[in-house]
Amino acid sequence: MPMPTGRTIPAFLDEFAVKYPDRQALVDGDRSWTFRTLRDRVHELARGLIALGVRKGEKVAILMGNKAEWVLMDFAITAIGAVMVGVNTWSTARELEYVLSHSDTTVLIASDRFLKADYLALLDELRPWPETLPLLRHVIIVGAAARPDMMTFAAFEMAGAGVAPEAVRERAADVTPEDMAYILYTSGSTSRPKGVMILHRPLIENLYNIGERLGIDDTDRLWLAISLFWGLGCENALFAALTHGACVVLQESFDAAEALHIMEKERCSVLYATPNMVQALLDHPDFARRDINAMRKGATIGTPEQMLRVMRDLLPNACQIFGLTETYGNCAVTDWRDPDELRARTTGRVLPGTQFRIVDPETGAVLPPETTGELRVKGYVTPGYYKDPERTTEAFDADGFFRTGDYCQLDAGGNLLFRGRLKEMLKTGGINVAPMEVEEILQLHPAVEQAHVIGLPDPERDEIVAAVVVRHSGADVTEAELLMHCRHHMAAYKVPRRLVFAQHAQLPLTVTGKLQKNQLHTLFTPH
């Protein structure tokens, strides 16, 4: 199908409301919207934002699981030229304060709870807001409970009733393709997350190209349990489906049994999932009992053996993907029509509108095919990091190519093969973790003198977070105490799953006394 003509989110919604007025666009449990009713509902909620005084370019944050309100508010925010800030649902008070403060958020839309998280209590930890978050004017709560100084979602909707519908249309017409749509926070290789700026036009164009590679069309139904705050959710999966007129079926949080039930009930045909999610689905006792034969296509990553199993048992047309939040979801994707062996072995060719270079990371010299070097990308790439010109400058080379920090290779056919990471970033269960951040939290404990964090291979999560800790002389702290300390300060997926104590003499050092981090794995006994 042709690429949408609209190059902003509101123009795209208007276009598809006319093209597919009665086709389902979004399903959340027993609630559903067609493309037309989705656009109309988005405009109603946009009126609420206008009533709160939200102006073009203002930052509005969303903190909740995969509920319809996440998608509706995302589109309402961007429909009036404001900027959506996706907030990690695993955030601690410290992490939430940083993201809301750094992004200059003026309005927060949050659910009252999600899984074990009590967001009302989390927000209470940040009080008094005028001191910790001076720009935050309104907190809107989706759910049964709210504090007196917060606004219920119903009250927010009522506020919008007094705004003329024409006001939304005027604001939408003022949005340009090069305006910022999102700020998405990614750990990068540093202790503080970076705010990746995402623009309207490339968000629509690149994700349309991804959907083409996956073979998505307007008869498809996407099962979506990938967290929406993550680029793989709100950039990649959401727009790869919607730009092709496909329906998005939400699951608030991943549970394999519930996922299989949803897939069967909704006749889902497209899957987006991390390797650990795919494995959980394939290994679940209900897998053989559920009728999920409609599932044909989708995106994940894995070893060749894992991918061939996915193609055999779940998705015949499964594709591998490669990319970063900074590259609008993906910059390489296999084609669903490629042979199984190629889709299992590689992450495919560069997407239209994007250029690749494999270079020597030290000199920047371009390397020939079938040579491993750093992948650099140009085209559909973020313009930079919000309020961080120094890291933005560091991220691009002299020719304007983005430095991915990943070791890759292009085979003779131009297919990308991932070989490892230049940066010390860990990826556990498909989610980035910055070792420096975990090290800093460990070193906040008075008993810890040094902390060194690495990734250890894991068959389910790719890597797990592992820490080597040196205690201060005479200090006494247990593993359980340190892990409890970490859980208080960090999201659960960042907390080390392996932790060992070491003496200074046990640390592997170079002859000049520098730590050899690549040798720390020897301090861990095999499990």
N, C-alpha and C positions, 0 to 999 in steps of 0.2 A: 504494500500500500504506500501511497506517497507520504512524504514528510509533512507534518502539519505546517500550515502557512503562518500561524501565530508564533511569534518568537518571544512572547512574554507569557507568564503563567496565566494572567487574566485573559489575554487574547486567545490562548490555546483553549481555555475552558469555554469561552464564548463559541469558538469554532466547533468544538465537539458537542456542545449543547444543541447546536443546529444539525450537525452531521449525524449524531446518534441520540436523538432526544429520548427515546424509549429503551435504549440498551443499558443494562446494568453496568455501573461504573465502580461501585463500592459496596461491599457487604461486611457487616459487623454483627455477627450473631443473627438475631431476627430482624435487624434493621438493614435497609438497603436504599441506595440512591441510583437513579439513572444519571446519564451525563447531564441531562437538563436539570433534574432536581438537585444534583450535586452543585451545579453552577448557581442555582437559585439559593440554595442553603448557604453557600459560601458568601454570596452577596448580603444575605441577612446578617451573618456574623461580622462581615466587614463593616456594616453600619454600626455595630456595637463598638468596634475599635475606633471608628470616627467619633462616636459619642464620647469616648474616653480621651479624645484629643490626640490620638496617635497620628503623627505626621509622616510624610514620605521620608524614608531613610532611618526612621526610628527603629530600635531593636525590640522585638517582642519574642520572649522565650517560651518554649513548650517543654514541660516535664511530666510525662505520663507514658504508660505502656502503649501498645498498638491498638488504641481505640480510634473509632471513627472521628472523634473530636480532634485527634492529633492531625489527621489529614485535612479536615475541614478548616481548622484554625491555621494550618500551614498555608492553605490556599487563600484564606481570608486576609492574612497578614500581607502576603505578596500581592494580592489583588489591589491593595491601596498604596503600593510602593514602599511599604515598610519591609523590614528584614527579619526573617525567621531565624531564631537561634535555637538549635537543637541541643537539649540538655541530657546528659547521660543519666539513665534511670537508676544506675548504681551509685550515684554521687553521694559522698559524705557532705557534712555541713561545710567543711573546708573547701572541697572541690566545687560545691554549688556556689559558695560566695565568690570564688575566683572567677568562674565563668560569667555569672551575672554582672559582676563588677567590671571585668575586663571588656565584656561585650557592650557595656553601656545600656543594659536592658532597662526599659522603662515600665514594661508590663510583663508579668509572668502568668501563664496559664498552666495550672498543675492539677493533677488528680489528687484526691485526699490521701489515697494509699496506692501502692503497687507492690504485689507480692508481700514481702516482709517489711517493706519500707513504709514508714509513717511520714509523709511529706509535711504534714502540719507541724509535727514535732521538729522536723528538720529545719523548717523555716523559723520556728520559735528559737532555735539555737543561734540564729543570725540576728536576733533583735539586740538593740534597737536598730531598725532598718535605716532611719535617717543618718545613722553614723556608719553602719557597715555597707549599706547600699543606697547612697543618697539620691541616685537617679530613679530608683524604683518607686513608681507612683501607685500602681495597682497590682494586686494579686487576685486572680480569678480562679476559683476552685471548682473542678468537675468532680462531683461526688456528693455524698450525703452530708458531709460535715464541712464547716468553715468557721474560722475565728471571726469575731465581730468586726475587725478591721479588714477583712477580706471580702471579696464579692463572690456571691454564688453565680454559677453559670446562668441560672434563670434570670437573676438580676441583670447580668451582663446583656442577655438577649433583650430584656425589657428596655434597657437604656438605648439600644439600637433602634427600637420601634419609632423613636422620635426623629430619626434621621431620614431624609428623603432618599429613595432609591437612586435618584439621579446623582447623588453625591458619590456613590460607589462607582458609577459609570464614568464620571468625570475623573476620579482619581485613577481608575484603571487605564483610561486613555492617556494619562500622563506618565505611565510606566514605560520605560524604554528597554529594548533588548540588552543594552549594556549596563543596566542598573543591577545592583546587588540584590539577590533573592534570599540567600542563606549565609549564615556564619555557622560552620560546623567545626567543632573542636576535636583535634587529633593530638595524641600524645607526642608524635614526632620522636626525636631522640633526646629531648630535654625534659627537665623536671616540671616545667609549666606547659600545659596544653597550648597549642597554636590554633588561632581562629582562622580557618580556611575560608576565604571569600569566594562565593559561588554566584555567578551571574545568570540572568534569565536565559539569554539566547543559547549559550553552549549547553546549559542544563537540558533544554529541549532537543537540540540538534544531536548532541553526542549520545544521549540516551535513546533517541530514535534509532540511531545507527547500531547501538547495542541490541535493541529489540529485533532489528533486521537480522543480525547474526544468529540470534537465538531462534528465529523463525516464528516470532509471536505475531498473531493476527487478531482480528476483531471477534473471533469466536472463542478466544482463550480466556481462561480464568486462572489468575495467579494466587497461589496460597502464599501469604506473607506473614511469617513469624519473626523474620529478621528485624531487630529493633529499628524503629523508624528514625531515632535520633542519629543513627549511624549512617555514614554515606552509602553503604551497601543497601540500606533501606530506603531513605527519602530521596537520594539521588538516583541510584541504580535501578532497583526493582520497581519502585513506584512509577517512574517515568518511562522505563522501558515498556511497561505494560500499557499505561494510559495513553501514550502517544500512538499506540496501535489500536486504540479502541477496545482494549481488553479490560476485563473486570478484575478488581483487586479484592481478594477475600482475606480479611484480617484475622489473625490469632493474637490475642493480647500478649501472651508470653508463651514461649515454646514448651510444649509437653508432647512427647511422641504419641501417646495414646490419643490425646485430643486432636493432634494434628492429623492423624490418620482418619479419625471420625469426620473432621471438617473436609478433608480431601474427598472422602466418599460422598458425603451429603451434598457438597457444592459442585461435585464433578470437576474438580480443579485439574488443569492440564499443564500448568507451569509451576516450577519450583525454583526458589532462590534459597540456598542454604549453605551454611558452613560445613566443613567435613564432619565435625562431631555431631551435628544435627542429622546429617544423612545417615551416619552410622547408627545413631539411636533409632531412626525410623526403620532401617533394614533389620536391626536386631530385635525389634520389639515383637512380643508374641502376637500382637494383633495384625502384624504386617501381612501375613498370609491369609487372614480372615477378612480383611477389608477389600472391597471392590474399588480399587484406585486405578483401574485400567485406562482412565482418561488421561492420567499423567504421562506426558510424552516428552516434554522439553524443559529446559531450565539451565541454571548456572550454579556451579560449585567448583571446588578445586580438590586435588588429591593426587596421590601417586598413580602411575599408570595402572597398577593392579586395582586400586580403589575405584578409579574411574571406569574401568571395564566392568567391575561388579555393578556399579551404578547403572551403566548402560544395559547390562543384562537383566537386572532385577527390578529397576525402578523407572529410569528415564532413557529410553532408546536413543533420544536425540540430545542427551546431556552435553553441555559445552563447558569448557574451562575458561576462566576469566583471569585477567591480570590488571591491576590498577591501584590507584590510591584515591583518597578523598580529593586530593589536589588535581587529579586528572578526570574529574567529573565521573567518578565511579570506575570506569575501566578505560584503558587505552589499547588493550589487545583482547580479542575474544575469538575462539574457534567458531567456525561456521557449522551450523547443525547438519549441513550436507557433507561435511568433511568425513573421510573414513574414520572408523572407530579408533584405529591405532593412532592417527594424528590427533584426534580430540583427547585421547588418553595421555599422550606423550607431551603435548605442547599446550601453551595458552593462546595459540592462534596468531593471526596477523594483526598488524597495526590497523586501527579503525580509520575510516575516512576522516579527513580534516586534521589528522595528527601525524607527526613525523617522529621517527625513532633515530637515535644515534647510539651505538655501542662504542664507548671511548675508554681510553686508559685513564683511570680516575686521578692519577697524579699529573699527567701532562695535558689531558683533554684531547689527545690525538685520536682520530676516528680509527676504529679497528675493523678489519675485514670480517666478512661473514664467518660463522662457525668459530669465532674467537670470543672468549669470555671477557667482559669488561663491565663498566658501569652503564646502565641504561639511562639515557637522557631523552626528554620528551618535549615536543613543541606542538602548539596547536590548541586543542581543547585542554587548557591548563589554567588553574587559578591565577588571577592577577597578583595574588600575594596573600600575606597574613595580616589580619586586622591589627592595626596599631603596632606593627612590628616591622618597620622598614629595614632594620638590620638583618633579621632572619629572612625577609623577602629577598634582599640583595644576595645573601649567601645561597639562596635556593636556586638561582639562575646563573648560567655561565655567560660568557661574553657574547655568545650568539643567541641568547634568549632561550636556551634549552633548560628545562627544569631538571635539576639533579635529583634523581629518585633515590640514590644511595643503595640501589639494588644491583647485584651482580647478575647479569643475564647474557644470553647468547641468541643470535639469530641463525637458524639453520639455512640450508641452501634454498629452501622455499620461502624464506622470509618469516617463518614461524618463530615465536618467542619462546625461549626456555629459561625459566627462572633458576638461578644457581646459588643464590644466597644473598645475605644482606651486608652491605658495607657498614651501615650504622649498627649500633648495638641494640636496636629495637628488638623486643621479644614479641612474638605473636602467639597468644594462647587462646585456643578455641576460636581463632579467626579475629581476635581483638588485640590491638596494639597495646603494649605496656612499655613505658620508659623505665629502664633499670635505675636511672638516676633518681627518679621520683621515689621509688621503693627504698633506695639506699638512704635518701634524705629522711624519710619517715622512720626507718629503723634507727637512724642516728639521733633522732629526737629523744630516744629513750636514754635516761641518764646512765644506764649500765653499759651502753654500746659505745665502743671507741671507733670501730670501723665496721662498715657493712659493704659487701660486694655482691651484686645481683647478676645472675646469668640465666640463660634458658637451658633447660635439660630436655632432651627428646622425650616425647610422650606419644604413644600410638593413637590416643583419642583427641588430644588437644594440640598436636603438632609440637608444642613446647609447653613446659610448665615453668613457673617462676620459682627460682631456687636462690637461696641467700647463704653466704658465708659471713659469719659474724665473729668479730674479735671483741671480747669484753674488756672493759677497763680493769686494770690490776686491782684485785680484791673485790670487784663487783660480782654480784650473784643474780642472775636472771635465767629463767627457764625458757625453753622453746615455746611452751604454752603461753607464758606471759608475754613474750614478744609477739606472738601471733595475735593475741588479744589486742595488744597495742596497735598492731597494723590494722586490724578490722575496725577499730574505732576511727582511724584516720583515712582509710582508703576503701575504694570499692572492692568488693569481695574477689573479683577476678585478678586483682593486683597483688593480693596477699600471697606470700610464698607458700608453696605446697611442700617444698623441701627446705629445711634449714639446718645447718651444721655450725657448731662452734669450732673455732680454730685458734691456735697460738700464732703469734707473729712469725715464728720460725717455720710454720707450715705453709705460709703463703708463697706461691711460686713467683719469684722475682727475676728480672733480668740482671745482668752483671752491673747495670747502672742503678739498680734498686727499684725499677718500675715494675708494677704488678703485671703479670702475664694473665690477663683475664681469660684467655683461651685455654688455660691450663687448670682453672678452678674446678672444672668438672671432676678432676681426679680426687678431690676431697670428699666426694659423695660416693658412698657404697652403693652398688647396684641394688635395685628393688626387685 
